[in-house]
Amino acid sequence: MTGMDQALASLKQYFGYGSFRPGQEGLVSAILGGRDCLGVMPTGAGKSICYQIPATILPGVTIVVSPLVSLMRDQVDGLEDAGIKAGFVNSTQSPDEQAMALAEAAQGRVRILYVAPERLAAPRFLDFARRADIALVAVDEAHCVSQWGQDFRPAYLGIGDFIAQLPDRPTVAAFTATATERVRRDIVAMLDLQDPYLAVTGFDRPNLFFDVVKLETRAKNHWVLSYVKEHGQESGIVYCATRKETEALADELNAAGSAAVAYHGGLGAQERDRAQSAFVNDEVQVVVATNAFGMGIDKSNVRYVIHHNMPESIEAYYQEAGRAGRDGEPARCTLLWNESDIVTRRRLLDMDSGNDRLSGEEAEAVKAGHRHLLNTMIGYCRTTSCLHTYMLSYFGEEVAPSAAAVSPAAAGDGDGPDRGRGCGNCSNCLSTFSTIDVSDLARAISRCVHDVGQRFGSGKVVQVLAGSKSQDLISRGLDRCPSYGSLHGVGVARIRDVLNQMASDGYLAITEGRLPLVQFGPKAAQTVSPDFHYEIKQVRRPKSETSAPGKVYGRTTALAAGDGEPTEEEERLFQDLRRVRTGIAREIGKPPYIVFSDKTLRDMCRRRPTSDEAFLEVSGVGEHKLELYGERFMEAIRDFD
Ligand code: ADP
């Protein structure tokens, strides 16, 4: 058997997969041939298999350096479940446990040993490593070696030294999901990779449905509650901007009967662990979290990620949203936003006093950088083009014509020339847009802000324009202002929307403080110019969408042939199989996705295997898992028929 035949056989035997994904084959082949390599692939693309498969074939042990200490146990559990002997050494273990793990590895009893970078310099570890037969050193999250990245880990700088101290230089393979050229060059230099084979795969995640929904702040919670209720069986993450919001929304969800838990940096370590494990073990359906949640979460069956607020950059958004659908099954990433989110973000940025060690000029440069990042995020909220394309071109990727965006100009007017074009897997490609001329409205708003002397908040300004009969307004004499009722009949939601958009575009400014006032922004003078023109965009979403937020449409577009919409019967069987999985997970004390991924259960529903041979045909079932769990699932399938 050639090396690659062996690799394919291993892929089937241990992981139950019939073929390699893009990028994997080249990397596996390079490693088997003893060549260093660098794999740049997005989260969920399958980086781990690139070193795990060679580890099952190469003589000796594979050392995996990973910064994610909290994940190691799960990773080792997953490998053991697949029938591959593995272990780990890190600071969560007592010295005795560490010694034991090393002794096992020294005796050749594990094929893969995970280690935190800090361990590499420990005399005991070095002593082990010098004597062991190390075939491969795989460096996970390799961008941590770069001081240009936000995840820099000083201990990563010691990896090169560690390798240099080994009597026989093993093959070194580095993996990362960070694409920038600078970071890539750093990885090659700092790890001293020798003539590395480079594999960079596309950053698109075709199974993710991207969705942007513009909603007033007060409507957001209702949207989340009804989405979560409709997806009662599915796991999801809701990201909020503040700790307080996470707790309030989690409480609301629980009160509405959806099991939720809050997670943020203000909780104690134990509480955080408890929240995380309740989510990972499918005991609660939703985690409502700040951006403190995520790093170190390897749950593959997250079916949706909802952002309750706009994040500060596309990078942050793609990383957080990308936690959905790691198993390759359809998942949905929804961003709820409105113009006042933008105003808040801008204000936070301006207030940020930054780093004391920076000079005024440097601090201003950093801020300008952040402003640029924020602007590209705002562009994502506002674009009418394909959202997949927007993101990919942001990351510098060429986009195939078939997935190309409908340009904003083409999508501008009229009724839906863009419907059904583009990727078919984002809300923009399924919606129609029209632009509405609101120049008169904008002028009236500007005039009103002037009339009330820039001394009132947006609520009052809107009330004045709409001609509200509120007692408070009248007692302040605002009903005598010239703008009173000048937009009567327009609808307060529309007025508010235009006002907020004017604030985020710089025609107006909202002051800081407990009672923010609407004042003129830097571009205010333009609103009185005769050729002032102002528009807002209106989205018309497909019917199913407005009545039932979050129904996964476009489900079939991105997936391989045969992955159609599940029938009702398949769905019932899927739920039965999930229960079997939950039962097993409880018995063995491991997360359900370690038993089988959602994708594997889906394939099982389609094939309904009742014999060992047929069960092995299911994607994601290897020989060891057939032996461990096959009978329990086949029994459920037989009972179902
Ligand atoms: P990454 O480390 O790149 O984020 P993982 O290694 O965690 O990704 O893989 C993501 C998922 O894809 C896992 O569930 C894994 O089992 C699955 N996977 C990896 N390679 C393949 C393959 N060749 N065929 C099918 N599924 C795969």
Residues whose N, C-alpha, C, O or C-beta is under 5 A from the ligand:
A	BS01	ADP	Y17 S19 F20 R21 P42 T43 G44 A45 G46 K47 S48 I49 S300 R326 D327
